[in-house]
């Protein structure tokens, strides 16, 4: 074996292997960075009270729509991408099948769920929006704190020995109202927290444009027979309606013509 060949195997081949390994690691790092960036893009910033909602339009082959809807729903129910709850599943069959899945999922699972929904298809459109709940959260907390303070004050009045019976009844009634208000404020706060900690994702599934065009042509061809029969039926009805008018017109024309001839024959 010559020296150049030995040098090639000893130096160049290891260098190529190292370069390929570096490229693979860089690719993995880029994918991880992309995933982190995607998750960070839809996560509420620290200290913010943002409720995110996503609307995604997915185009798939007609045969894939029903299985994909079930796959997405099961992935959510099994918490495959984190905490998730299925809110609505709508599936429509026929020549142009379509469907919709609405879920509430933890922010880290949003991109993964959308990726599963669009696998093998096309993400036709996507809309992401956020509602700022800061004022609502503050108002709910203020209402709850005010009610709890009033509740504690009324409880202290209730222990007084000189309290009249009618005053005691009024305080008891007010305490019941306050407790109901505190309970409602607690529910509102929990719902607001749920909207902030999880995100609403609505996935709309539809067939591809090519399949829709073929389906529309098929519908037109299938409807052509009924359209033709309807047109013929209309012409028959029109002819039947105009026939008496035509007969009367012919009779009147014959009478007028006969009268004209008679006048011409007179000297």
C-alpha positions as CSV (number, residue, x, y, z in Angstrom):
1,X,0.0,0.0,0.0
2,X,1.5,3.4,-1.0
3,X,2.0,6.2,1.4
4,X,-0.6,8.6,0.0
5,X,-3.3,5.9,0.4
6,X,-2.3,5.3,4.0
7,X,-2.3,9.0,4.7
8,X,-5.8,9.2,3.2
9,X,-7.2,6.5,5.4
10,X,-5.5,7.7,8.5
11,X,-6.2,11.4,8.2
12,X,-9.1,12.2,5.8
13,X,-11.5,9.4,6.7
14,X,-11.5,10.1,10.5
15,X,-11.9,13.8,9.7
16,X,-15.0,13.1,7.5
17,X,-16.5,10.9,10.3
18,X,-15.9,13.7,12.8
19,X,-17.5,16.2,10.5
20,X,-20.6,14.0,9.9
21,X,-21.0,13.5,13.7
22,X,-20.7,17.2,14.3
23,X,-23.4,17.9,11.6
24,X,-25.7,15.3,13.2
25,X,-25.2,16.9,16.7
26,X,-25.8,20.4,15.3
27,X,-29.0,19.1,13.6
28,X,-30.3,17.6,16.8
29,X,-29.5,20.8,18.7
30,X,-31.3,22.8,16.0
31,X,-34.3,20.6,16.3
32,X,-34.3,20.8,20.1
33,X,-33.9,24.6,19.9
34,X,-36.7,24.8,17.4
35,X,-39.0,22.8,19.6
36,X,-38.1,24.9,22.7
37,X,-38.7,28.1,20.7
38,X,-42.0,26.8,19.4
39,X,-43.1,26.0,23.0
40,X,-41.9,29.3,24.3
41,X,-43.7,31.1,21.5
42,X,-47.1,30.0,22.9
43,X,-46.3,30.0,26.6
44,X,-47.6,32.9,28.8
45,X,-44.7,35.1,30.0
46,X,-43.8,35.0,33.7
47,X,-46.2,37.1,35.6
48,X,-48.6,37.6,32.7
49,X,-52.3,36.5,32.7
50,X,-52.7,35.6,29.0
51,X,-55.3,33.0,27.9
52,X,-54.1,31.6,24.5
53,X,-56.4,30.1,21.8
54,X,-55.3,28.4,18.6
55,X,-57.4,27.8,15.5
56,X,-55.7,25.4,13.0
57,X,-57.0,24.4,9.5
58,X,-55.6,20.9,8.4
59,X,-56.1,19.4,5.0
60,X,-55.9,15.6,4.7
61,X,-56.9,12.9,2.2
62,X,-60.5,12.0,2.7
63,X,-59.7,8.5,4.0
64,X,-57.4,9.9,6.7
65,X,-59.8,12.4,8.3
66,X,-61.8,10.0,10.5
67,X,-58.8,8.0,11.8
68,X,-56.9,11.2,12.5
69,X,-59.7,12.7,14.5
70,X,-59.8,9.6,16.7
71,X,-56.0,9.6,17.0
72,X,-55.9,13.2,18.1
73,X,-58.7,12.7,20.6
74,X,-57.1,9.6,22.1
75,X,-53.7,11.3,22.3
76,X,-55.4,14.0,24.3
77,X,-57.4,11.7,26.6
78,X,-54.2,9.6,27.3
79,X,-52.2,12.8,28.1
80,X,-49.7,11.8,25.5
81,X,-48.4,15.4,25.2
82,X,-49.2,16.5,28.8
83,X,-52.3,17.5,30.6
84,X,-55.2,17.6,28.2
85,X,-59.0,17.5,28.1
86,X,-61.2,16.9,25.0
87,X,-64.0,19.5,24.9
88,X,-65.6,18.6,21.5
89,X,-65.3,16.1,18.7
90,X,-67.3,16.7,15.5
91,X,-67.1,14.3,12.5
92,X,-69.0,14.6,9.2
93,X,-68.9,11.9,6.6
94,X,-70.0,11.8,2.9
95,X,-68.2,12.7,-0.3
96,X,-66.5,15.6,1.4
97,X,-65.7,14.4,5.0
98,X,-64.6,16.9,7.5
99,X,-64.4,17.2,11.3
100,X,-63.3,19.3,14.3
101,X,-61.6,18.5,17.6
102,X,-61.5,21.1,20.4
103,X,-59.2,20.5,23.4
104,X,-57.7,22.3,26.3
105,X,-54.0,21.3,26.7
106,X,-50.9,22.4,28.6
107,X,-48.7,24.9,26.7
108,X,-45.8,22.4,26.2
109,X,-48.1,20.0,24.3
110,X,-49.6,22.5,21.8
111,X,-47.1,22.2,19.1
112,X,-46.8,18.4,19.4
113,X,-50.6,18.0,19.2
114,X,-50.8,20.3,16.1
115,X,-47.9,18.3,14.6
116,X,-49.8,15.1,15.1
117,X,-53.0,16.6,13.5
118,X,-51.2,17.7,10.4
119,X,-48.9,14.6,9.9
120,X,-49.1,13.5,6.3
121,X,-51.2,16.5,5.4
122,X,-51.1,20.3,5.1
123,X,-51.5,23.0,7.7
124,X,-53.6,25.3,5.6
125,X,-54.0,28.1,8.1
126,X,-53.3,28.9,11.8
127,X,-54.5,31.7,14.0
128,X,-53.1,32.2,17.5
129,X,-54.6,34.9,19.8
130,X,-54.4,35.7,23.5
131,X,-56.9,37.4,25.9
132,X,-55.4,39.4,28.7
133,X,-57.1,38.3,31.9
134,X,-55.1,40.5,34.3
135,X,-58.0,42.9,35.0
136,X,-60.5,40.0,35.5
137,X,-58.1,38.2,37.9
138,X,-57.5,41.4,39.9
139,X,-61.3,42.1,40.1
140,X,-62.0,38.5,41.2
141,X,-59.3,38.6,43.9
142,X,-60.5,42.0,45.1
143,X,-64.2,40.8,45.3
144,X,-63.2,37.7,47.2
145,X,-61.0,39.6,49.7
146,X,-63.8,42.2,50.3
147,X,-66.4,39.5,50.9
148,X,-64.1,37.5,53.3
149,X,-63.4,40.7,55.2
150,X,-67.1,41.4,55.6
151,X,-67.8,37.8,56.5
152,X,-65.3,38.0,59.4
153,X,-66.7,41.3,60.6
154,X,-70.3,39.9,60.7
155,X,-69.2,36.9,62.6
156,X,-67.7,39.1,65.3
157,X,-71.1,41.0,65.5
158,X,-72.9,37.7,65.8
159,X,-71.2,36.9,69.1
160,X,-72.5,40.0,70.8
161,X,-74.9,39.4,73.7
162,X,-77.0,42.5,73.2
163,X,-77.9,41.6,69.6
164,X,-81.5,41.7,68.9
165,X,-83.2,38.8,67.2
166,X,-84.1,40.7,64.0
167,X,-80.5,41.9,63.7
168,X,-79.3,38.3,64.2
169,X,-81.5,37.1,61.4
170,X,-80.3,39.9,59.1
171,X,-76.7,39.0,59.9
172,X,-77.4,35.3,59.2
173,X,-79.0,36.1,55.9
174,X,-76.1,38.4,54.9
175,X,-73.6,35.7,55.9
176,X,-75.3,33.2,53.6
177,X,-75.2,35.7,50.7
178,X,-71.5,36.4,51.4
179,X,-70.6,32.7,51.5
180,X,-72.4,32.2,48.1
181,X,-70.4,35.2,46.7
182,X,-67.1,33.8,48.0
183,X,-67.9,30.4,46.5
184,X,-68.7,32.0,43.1
185,X,-65.5,34.1,43.3
186,X,-63.5,31.0,44.0
187,X,-65.0,29.2,41.0
188,X,-64.3,32.3,38.8
189,X,-60.7,32.4,40.0
190,X,-60.2,28.6,39.2
191,X,-61.6,29.1,35.7
192,X,-59.4,32.0,35.0
193,X,-56.4,30.1,36.3
194,X,-57.3,27.2,34.1
195,X,-57.5,29.4,31.0
196,X,-54.1,30.8,31.8
197,X,-52.3,27.5,32.7
198,X,-53.8,25.6,29.7
199,X,-54.6,26.7,26.1
200,X,-57.6,26.1,23.9
201,X,-56.8,24.4,20.6
202,X,-59.4,23.9,17.9
203,X,-58.4,21.7,15.0
204,X,-60.5,21.8,11.8
205,X,-60.0,18.9,9.4
206,X,-61.0,19.1,5.7
207,X,-60.2,17.3,2.4
208,X,-57.6,18.6,0.0
209,X,-58.6,21.0,-2.8
210,X,-58.2,18.4,-5.5
211,X,-60.5,16.0,-3.8
212,X,-63.1,18.8,-3.3
213,X,-63.0,19.6,-7.0
214,X,-63.5,16.0,-8.0
215,X,-66.3,15.7,-5.5
216,X,-68.0,18.8,-6.9
217,X,-67.7,17.5,-10.4
218,X,-69.2,14.2,-9.3
219,X,-72.0,16.0,-7.6
220,X,-72.7,18.0,-10.7
221,X,-72.8,14.9,-12.9
222,X,-75.1,13.1,-10.4
223,X,-77.4,16.1,-10.3
224,X,-77.5,16.6,-14.1
225,X,-80.2,13.9,-14.5
226,X,-82.5,15.5,-12.0
227,X,-81.9,19.0,-13.4
228,X,-82.7,17.7,-16.9
229,X,-85.9,16.0,-15.8
230,X,-86.9,19.1,-13.9
231,X,-86.4,21.3,-16.9
232,X,-88.4,18.9,-19.2
233,X,-91.2,18.8,-16.6
234,X,-91.3,22.6,-16.5
235,X,-91.6,22.8,-20.3
236,X,-94.4,20.2,-20.3
237,X,-96.3,22.2,-17.6
238,X,-95.7,25.4,-19.6
239,X,-97.0,23.8,-22.8
240,X,-100.1,22.4,-21.0
241,X,-100.8,25.9,-19.5
242,X,-100.4,27.7,-22.8
243,X,-102.4,25.2,-24.9
244,X,-105.9,26.5,-24.1
245,X,-104.6,30.1,-24.8
246,X,-103.3,29.0,-28.1
247,X,-106.5,27.3,-29.1
248,X,-108.5,30.4,-28.2
249,X,-106.1,32.6,-30.2
250,X,-106.4,30.4,-33.3
251,X,-110.2,30.4,-33.1
252,X,-110.3,34.2,-32.7
253,X,-107.9,34.6,-35.6
254,X,-110.1,32.4,-37.8
255,X,-113.2,34.4,-36.9
256,X,-111.5,37.7,-37.6
257,X,-110.2,36.4,-40.9
258,X,-113.6,35.2,-41.9
259,X,-115.2,38.6,-41.1
260,X,-112.6,40.4,-43.1
261,X,-113.3,38.1,-46.1
262,X,-117.0,38.7,-45.9
263,X,-116.7,42.4,-45.9
264,X,-114.5,42.3,-48.9
265,X,-117.0,40.3,-50.9
266,X,-119.8,42.8,-50.3
267,X,-120.3,45.3,-53.2
